[in-house]
Amino acid sequence: MSTATIGFIGGGNMAASIIGGLLTSGVDARQLRAGDPSQESLDRLALLGPITTSQDNLDIIPGCDVLVMAVKPQLMKVVCAGIADTVQASKPLIISIAAGVTSDSLNQWLGGNLAIVRCMPNTPALLR
């Protein structure tokens, strides 16, 4: 995974913490991408390092080996519907950090037949 391209769908606090940790641990910023509709969130992420960002999630997905779903649980279904075709085209490993969203739901919303991992980072993860 040292050369994997990792995309983040959602650029909030948890995504920022994970991206910051990856950069601190030596991951090349060119391997990281983040999509979020909020330019403010993207600007905050850009302060961590020169990662690729976009307000359009569809710009982030192509070429990603791993896609981290860092979206609030109540928005996940709608976000997945908007990216499902693009995810299906490349079938990256999906990692969800959304509490309460099952792997089965994610798989269905993203078009099926995907490798999905769920993990639940907590407050200490924000502090790295």
C-alpha positions in Angstrom: 0.0 0.0 0.0 3.0 2.3 0.1 2.2 3.4 -3.5 -1.6 3.3 -3.3 -3.6 6.3 -4.3 -6.1 7.1 -1.6 -9.1 9.3 -2.2 -11.3 10.8 0.5 -15.0 11.4 -0.1 -15.7 14.1 2.5 -13.1 16.5 3.9 -14.3 17.1 7.5 -12.4 16.8 10.7 -11.9 13.0 10.6 -10.7 13.0 7.0 -8.3 15.9 7.9 -7.0 13.9 10.8 -6.4 10.8 8.8 -4.8 12.8 5.9 -2.6 14.7 8.3 -1.5 11.4 9.9 -0.7 9.9 6.5 1.4 12.9 5.5 3.2 12.9 8.8 4.0 9.2 8.4 5.6 9.9 5.0 2.9 9.2 2.5 3.6 11.4 -0.6 0.9 14.1 -0.9 0.6 13.2 -4.6 -1.0 9.9 -3.5 -3.8 11.7 -1.6 -7.0 13.2 -3.0 -10.1 14.7 -1.3 -13.5 15.7 -2.5 -15.9 17.9 -0.6 -18.6 20.3 -1.7 -17.3 22.9 0.8 -14.4 25.0 -0.5 -13.7 26.0 3.1 -13.1 22.3 4.0 -10.8 21.8 1.0 -8.8 25.0 1.9 -8.3 23.5 5.4 -7.1 20.2 3.9 -4.7 22.1 1.5 -3.0 23.5 4.6 -1.9 20.0 5.5 0.0 19.5 2.3 -0.3 19.7 -1.5 -3.0 17.0 -1.9 -5.4 17.1 -4.9 -8.8 18.4 -4.0 -12.0 19.0 -5.8 -15.6 20.1 -5.0 -16.7 17.3 -7.4 -16.3 13.8 -5.9 -16.2 12.4 -9.4 -12.9 14.1 -10.0 -11.3 12.3 -7.1 -12.2 8.7 -7.8 -10.6 7.7 -11.1 -7.2 6.1 -10.4 -7.8 5.6 -6.7 -6.8 2.3 -5.2 -8.6 3.1 -2.0 -11.6 5.3 -1.4 -12.3 6.5 2.2 -15.9 7.3 2.7 -15.7 10.1 5.3 -19.3 11.4 4.9 -21.8 12.0 7.7 -24.0 8.8 8.0 -27.2 10.7 7.1 -25.7 11.9 3.8 -24.1 8.6 2.8 -26.9 7.1 0.6 -27.2 10.3 -1.5 -23.4 10.7 -1.9 -23.1 7.0 -2.9 -25.8 7.4 -5.5 -23.9 10.2 -7.0 -20.6 8.3 -7.3 -21.7 4.7 -7.8 -21.1 4.5 -11.6 -17.6 5.9 -11.2 -16.8 3.6 -8.3 -18.0 0.6 -10.3 -15.7 1.6 -13.2 -12.6 1.2 -11.1 -13.7 -0.9 -8.0 -11.3 0.6 -5.4 -11.2 -0.8 -1.9 -13.8 1.1 0.1 -13.1 2.1 3.6 -16.0 3.6 5.5 -15.6 5.7 8.7 -19.4 6.4 8.9 -20.9 5.1 12.1 -24.0 3.1 11.8 -23.8 2.5 8.0 -23.5 -1.2 7.3 -21.2 -2.8 4.7 -24.2 -4.3 3.0 -25.8 -0.8 2.6 -22.7 0.7 1.2 -22.2 -2.2 -1.2 -25.8 -1.8 -2.4 -25.7 2.0 -2.7 -22.4 1.8 -4.6 -23.6 -0.8 -7.1 -22.4 -4.1 -5.5 -19.5 -6.5 -5.7 -17.0 -4.2 -3.8 -14.4 -4.9 -1.1 -15.6 -2.9 1.9 -14.0 -2.3 5.2 -15.6 -0.4 8.1 -13.6 1.3 10.8 -14.6 3.6 13.5 -11.9 6.1 14.4 -12.6 8.0 17.6 -11.7 11.3 19.3 -8.1 10.3 20.0 -7.7 9.8 16.2 -8.3 13.5 15.8 -5.2 14.1 17.9 -3.2 11.4 16.0 
